[in-house]
Amino acid sequence: MPIDVEFCAVGLHAYGSFEESVSTVSSEGQEGLDHSINGRVWMDHQYNGRELLIETEDGSFLLVHCQGGTVAWRVGRAKPNHLEWRVPPFEETVLFRLPSGEVVPWAWHKVLSGFRGKPFALAVSDSLLFMFWRGGPEYLLCCYRSEGEHYLVLSEC
């Protein structure tokens, strides 16, 4: 049964404007990702539908989540302990029905498991955030909202 999506948002952090996001990205975003995450090996992950926590081989953690309807991320050396981790309350492939009526399948388990053991990277382009591994598909991170619940989704480009 598809989850009806009321709102589909893509975006970088929770900034109020494109200019604000670009200036922040140029000063800390992409440089911070390049320094702390990009090229690291994806060792493990936890996903609860709203948030994705990735652990890399050097002990860094990347938390990607929906914040105010946009995609946000945070890099740290300590595993966040305030998060409620559980298996998402849906099957390994979930169907979303977009406002246009299009039904979009997302095989979240297959997609996220495909990154395990591979060096990966995130890239900022305009106000969008992409995730990929060398020679693999590229994914756009976006947030879907349905009945007050947010879902973090990686859509293949």
Backbone as a ProteinNet text record, in pm:
[ID]
protein_1_A
[PRIMARY]
MPIDVEFCAVGLHAYGSFEESVSTVSSEGQEGLDHSINGRVWMDHQYNGRELLIETEDGSFLLVHCQGGTVAWRVGRAKPNHLEWRVPPFEETVLFRLPSGEVVPWAWHKVLSGFRGKPFALAVSDSLLFMFWRGGPEYLLCCYRSEGEHYLVLSEC
[TERTIARY]
85	0	89.3	74.5	159.8	132	237.9	226.8	201.9	91.6	60.1	147.9	219.1	310.7	239.5	236.3	175.6	274.3	400.5	503	632.8	701.1	829.5	928.5	1025.9	1122.3	1262.3	1340.2	1482.4	1549.3	1660.9	1726.9	1842.8	1921.3	2043.5	2024.4	2049.8	2032.5	1892.6	1874.4	1743.2	1758	1825.8	1850.5	1732.3	1718	1604.7	1614.3	1733.5	1746.6	1858.8	1853.1	1958.4	2092.8	2095.7	2220.7	2280.9	2196.7	2244.7	2303.7	2236.6	2288.6	2418.9	2429.1	2551.5	2667.4	2644.9	2755.2	2800.7	2708.1	2745.9	2817.6	2767.9	2833.1	2973.9	2991.8	3125	3220.7	3171.6	3261.8	3280.7	3180.1	3194.5	3139	3036.5	2966.2	3048.1	3078	3150.3	3290.5	3356.6	3491.4	3488.4	3388.7	3374.9	3349.2	3264.2	3238.7	3364	3435.5	3557.9	3659.8	3671.1	3770.5	3731.3	3604.2	3564.9	3497.1	3432.4	3352.8	3392.1	3404.2	3422.3	3546.2	3527.8	3635.5	3648.6	3575.6	3579.7	3495.9	3528.1	3454.3	3331.4	3217.9	3089.9	3093.5	3100.7	3110	2972.6	2890.6	2761.2	2664.9	2537.7	2437.5	2317.4	2243.3	2114.5	2018.1	1897.2	1797.4	1662.2	1590.5	1459.5	1346.2	1372.1	1271.2	1288.9	1328.5	1347.9	1494.7	1577.9	1718.9	1806.2	1922.1	2021.1	2151.2	2202.4	2329.8	2428.7	2539.5	2642.3	2768.7	2829.1	2957.6	3064.1	3175.7	3284.6	3398	3494.1	3601.6	3692.2	3693.8	3780.1	3705.5	3583.4	3507.5	3427.3	3419.3	3334.6	3190	3099.1	2956.8	2897.1	2814.3	2740.4	2592.6	2525.3	2381.4	2314.6	2230.4	2153.3	2007.3	1934.4	1796.5	1714.2	1583.5	1491.8	1476.3	1493	1480	1397	1280.2	1193.9	1158.7	1151.5	1116.6	1232.9	1353.8	1470.7	1572	1669.1	1772.8	1883.3	1921.5	2030	2128.7	2252.3	2349.8	2440.6	2500.9	2594.5	2699.6	2825.1	2936.3	2990.6	3020.6	3076.5	3166.6	3242.8	3331	3263.8	3153.6	3082.1	2945.7	2904.7	2774.8	2664.9	2570.9	2460.7	2383.7	2351.4	2281.5	2136.2	2092	1954.6	1857	1908.7	1824.6	1756.1	1633.7	1556.9	1574.6	1658.4	1685.2	1596.3	1532.5	1446.7	1437.3	1396.4	1372.4	1252.2	1257.8	1143.2	1015.3	903.8	776.8	716.1	800.2	751.8	846.4	805.9	883.4	1016	1100.7	1231.2	1219	1106.6	1075.4	945.6	948.8	829.6	784.5	654.8	597.7	546.9	584.8	535	449.7	332.4	249.2	267.6	329.6	357.3	228.6	228.9	108.9	60.4	150.9	113.2	38.4	37.6	-25.3	74.4	196.8	300.6	337.9	348	389.8	537.6	616.5	761.5	804.4	863.4	914.5	1052.8	1080.2	1214	1257.2	1357.6	1413.1	1522.6	1483	1577.1	1680.8	1640.3	1735.5	1843.4	1803.4	1897.9	1989.7	1932.5	2012	2116.3	2074.1	2168	2271.3	2230.4	2325.3	2426.9	2389.6	2481.1	2602.1	2591.4	2702.9	2803	2759.6	2842.8	2972.7	3084.1	3215.7	3279	3214.8	3265.9	3299.8	3405.3	3427.8	3311.8	3259.6	3146.1	3173.3	3087	3102.4	2966.3	2961.9	2846.5	2892.9	2806.5	2840.2	2725.2	2762	2665.7	2665.5	2546.8	2532.4	2412.3	2435.1	2330.8	2282.1	2155.1	2104.4	2067	2125.5	2092.6	2208.7	2176.9	2277.9	2268.8	2381.8	2389.2	2482.2	2456.6	2541.1	2570.4	2694.8	2733.1	2859.1	2892.5	3022.8	3082.1	3215.5	3284.9	3234.2	3190.1	3141.3	2998.7	2937.4	2800.6	2700.9	2575.5	2472.7	2484.7	2426.3	2422.5	2280.1	2269.9	2139.5	2121.9	2001.9	1962.4	1890.8	1931.5	1864.6	1747.6	1632.8	1515.2	1427.3	1336.3	1242.4	1101.5	1027.6	886	808.2	694.6	609.2	473.7	427.5	297.7	231.1	117.3	40.6	127.9	211.6	295.3	424.1	442.9	564.8	658.4	788	886.9	962.8	997.7	1075.7	1197.2	1314.9	1437	1452.3	1463.5	1466	1585	1651.7	1757.3	1698.8	1685.4	1628.4	1740.5	1742.8	1848.7	1832.8	1944.8	1943.2	1954.3
-118	0	124.1	211.4	330.7	428.7	497.7	607.1	733.6	802.2	925.5	1038.5	1100.3	1209	1341.6	1424.1	1557.4	1658.6	1633.5	1734.1	1662.2	1707.2	1650.2	1764.7	1761.2	1871.3	1817.9	1888.2	1861.3	1989.7	1979	2101.9	2076	2175	2167.6	2236.7	2165.9	2219.3	2279.5	2372	2433.9	2584.4	2625.1	2766.7	2832.3	2961.8	3034.5	3072.6	3066.8	3108	3030.7	3029.4	2965.7	3031.7	3164.6	3236.7	3201.1	3190.3	3154.9	3014.4	2919.9	2783.2	2776.5	2847.3	2844.8	2905.9	3017.7	3079.3	2989.2	2920.9	2829.8	2709.1	2656.1	2540.9	2576.5	2692.1	2727.8	2747.6	2788.1	2811.1	2688.4	2602.4	2488.4	2358	2362.7	2242.2	2143.9	2175.8	2080.5	2057.7	2163.1	2148	2056.8	2074.3	1989	1844.4	1822.8	1687	1625.8	1702.8	1651.3	1611.5	1691.9	1667.6	1552.5	1542	1448.8	1320.5	1320.4	1204.7	1151	1238	1191.3	1104.7	991.1	895.5	792.6	809.8	712.7	590	477	353.8	348.4	323	308.1	172.9	171.9	47.1	-5.2	81.5	38.7	156.6	126.4	232.9	188.8	287.5	267.7	364.7	318.8	399.7	374.2	479.3	462.9	526.9	557.4	621.2	771.5	833.4	978.8	1017.4	931.4	964.3	848.7	884.6	786.7	819.1	723	738	643.5	699.2	621.4	624.6	507.9	498	465.3	538.9	515.3	439	393.4	309	381.4	513	586.4	628.3	578.9	609.3	737.2	799.7	918.4	874.3	964.4	938.5	1052.4	1017.2	1113.9	1090.3	1192.9	1186.5	1271.8	1209.9	1280.5	1265.9	1377.5	1372.8	1483.7	1472.9	1577.7	1677.2	1802.5	1909.2	2020.1	2041.6	2146.2	2124	1998.5	1967.7	1969.4	1995	1992.7	1892	1859.2	1764.1	1837.9	1783.6	1840.2	1729.1	1766.6	1666.1	1721.9	1628.1	1664.5	1554.1	1592.9	1498.8	1507.3	1392.3	1392.2	1272.4	1279.4	1168.5	1075.9	1119.1	1037	999.2	877.4	831.2	904.2	966.6	1034.2	933.3	971.1	877.6	916.4	1025.4	1070.9	1015	939.3	893.1	761.9	747.9	626	538.2	436.5	351.2	228.9	207.8	91.2	61.9	-57.7	-90.5	-8.9	50	128.6	45	110.2	38.3	3.5	-32.4	-71.4	-174.7	-231.8	-337.1	-283.2	-375.6	-336.2	-251.7	-257.3	-166.1	-96.4	35	112.8	188.8	204.7	278.6	412.8	517.8	651.7	697.9	754.3	813.6	964.6	1022	1165.3	1243.2	1374.1	1455.3	1447.3	1417.9	1406	1276.6	1183.6	1053.2	944.1	983.1	885.5	805.6	673.7	586.4	554.7	586.4	570.3	464.7	352.5	253.3	293.7	266.4	290.1	167.6	97.2	-22.2	22.6	82.2	144.1	45.1	-76.7	-174.3	-207.4	-230.8	-262.3	-143.4	-24.3	95.5	120.2	122.3	152.2	41.7	-83.3	-194.8	-192.9	-136.6	-126.9	-39.5	51.6	139.6	71.4	-28.8	-91.3	-146.4	-111	-159	-79.7	27.4	106.4	247.8	305.4	448.4	525.2	622.6	697.8	846.8	925.4	1070.7	1136.9	1256.5	1343.7	1465.6	1516.4	1634.7	1733.7	1857.8	1966.4	2030.2	2043.7	2109.2	2201.7	2328.4	2427.7	2408.3	2384	2364.6	2218.4	2126.9	1985.4	1906.9	1793.4	1706.7	1570.4	1523.7	1395.9	1301.6	1169.9	1068.9	961.8	912.8	813.6	741.8	633	569.1	559.5	548.1	547.7	433	467.4	368.2	322.3	374	334.1	441.8	415.5	515.5	637.3	745.4	868.9	887.4	927.2	944.2	1087.7	1139.7	1269.4	1244.2	1313.6	1300.5	1397.6	1348.6	1434.6	1390.3	1477.3	1450.7	1444.5	1342.8	1332.1	1350.2	1418.6	1433.5	1370.4	1292.6	1228.3	1228.4	1294.6	1300	1335.4	1436.2	1484.7	1407.8	1296.9	1216.8	1251.3	1262.1	1287.4	1159.5	1140.7	1026	1077.3	1031.4	1062.2	956.3	1000.1	908.9	942.6	839.7	856.4	816	911	886	875.6	766.4	748.8	851.1	912.5	1014.9	951
0	0	0	-96.5	-102.5	11.1	51.3	147.5	66.8	93.3	20.8	71.3	-20.4	12.3	-9.4	95.2	86.2	31.8	59.7	34.2	2.8	-99.1	-137	-141.4	-53.6	-47.2	-63.3	-140.6	-147.1	-105.4	-43.9	-5.3	85.9	99.9	176.1	309.1	415.1	550	562.4	648	667.1	651.9	547	526.8	458.3	481.8	430.8	284.8	227.3	88.7	21.6	-109.4	-187.7	-159	-155.4	-132.3	3	104.5	238	237.9	170.6	168.1	90.7	-21.8	-101	-24	44.5	118.1	232	296.7	404.5	347.9	237.6	176.4	134.1	73.1	26.6	142.5	258.6	370.7	457.8	469.8	560.6	507.2	423.8	382.9	302.9	177.2	93.2	146.7	192.7	249	371.2	455.7	573.6	535.8	435.2	388.8	329	247.2	185.1	290.2	394.7	499.3	591.4	625.2	731	684.1	569.6	528	391.1	293.1	156.2	140.9	74.6	53.2	164.1	272.6	382.5	344.5	406.7	380.9	471.5	411.3	481.3	551.5	683.4	758.4	800.8	852.5	904.1	898.1	909.9	912.3	994.4	1037.9	1102.3	1035.7	1011.3	942.1	1007.4	1037.5	1100.6	1020.4	895.3	811.4	803.1	913.8	918.6	917.4	977	997.1	950.5	897	854.4	925.9	1001.5	1070.7	1005.1	956.5	887.4	971.1	990.9	1059.7	956.2	960.8	866.2	933.6	852.2	904	1002.1	1000.1	1093.7	1220.6	1237.3	1358.6	1352.5	1235.2	1219.9	1199.2	1232.7	1214.1	1133.7	1037.9	957.7	984.5	1033.4	1055.6	948.5	866.9	765	805.5	805.8	852.9	790.6	807.8	763.9	877.7	844.8	944.3	882.3	934.9	881	735.4	692.5	554.5	458.3	506.3	419.1	472.6	389.4	426.6	501.5	615.6	696.1	727.6	758.7	799.9	906.4	979.1	1085.1	1091.5	1103.5	1114.8	1256	1314.7	1449.4	1472.2	1580.7	1617.7	1718.1	1776.6	1874.2	1816.7	1845.3	1798.1	1875.2	1804.9	1874.3	1959.4	2081.4	2169.4	2193.3	2134.2	2155.9	2052.8	1957.9	1848.9	1883.8	1838.2	1859	1735.5	1747.1	1631.5	1635.9	1526.3	1511.5	1363.1	1332.6	1192.7	1148	1028.6	982.4	985.3	1010.1	1021.9	886.4	790.9	659.7	599.7	489.7	423.8	370.5	321.9	268.5	142.5	76.6	-33.2	4	-0.5	33.8	-90.5	-104.1	-216.3	-166.2	-237.9	-208.1	-325.9	-297.8	-402	-392.6	-495.6	-499	-525.9	-498	-523.4	-668	-761.8	-902.8	-932	-835.4	-856.1	-890.7	-925.8	-958.7	-833.7	-849.7	-740.5	-759.8	-656.2	-662.7	-561.2	-609.6	-514.8	-465.2	-340.1	-286.6	-207.5	-260.7	-196.4	-100	12.5	105.8	156.9	186.6	241.3	138.2	15.3	-92.7	-121.3	-127.7	-158.1	-49.8	76.1	184.4	201	187.6	199.2	85.9	-28.4	-141.7	-113.7	-18.9	16.7	110	184.3	288	228	294.1	252.7	139.8	96.5	-16	29.2	-29.8	-7.1	-72	-1.4	-54	-38.1	-99	-91.2	-100.2	-46.5	-62	-139.4	-223.8	-302.4	-295.9	-285.3	-283.3	-421	-479	-607.8	-596.4	-619.9	-595.9	-452.7	-433.8	-297.8	-273.2	-350	-340.3	-281.3	-219.8	-160.9	-227.9	-280.5	-350	-274.7	-286.2	-224.2	-329.5	-331.1	-431.3	-387.7	-457.9	-444.7	-583.4	-591.4	-719.8	-806.6	-926.2	-1020.7	-994.4	-889.1	-855.2	-891.9	-865.4	-894.9	-803.7	-848.5	-769.7	-718.9	-592.1	-528.4	-480.7	-498.9	-445.9	-314.3	-209	-80	-75.1	-33.1	-23.7	92.5	130.6	239.4	182.4	222.7	190.4	320.2	312.3	429.6	400.9	496.8	485.2	621.8	631.8	755.9	875.9	860.3	970	991	924.3	936.8	821.3	850.7	746.3	715.4	589.1	544.6	468.9	506.6	433.5	325.4	200.4	86.5	-1.6	-53.5	-152.2	-286.4	-377.5	-509.6	-610.6	-686	-785.4	-896.6	-934.6	-1039.6	-1177
[MASK]
+++++++++++++++++++++++++++++++++++++++++++++++++++++++++++++++++++++++++++++++++++++++++++++++++++++++++++++++++++++++++++++++++++++++++++++++++++++++++++++

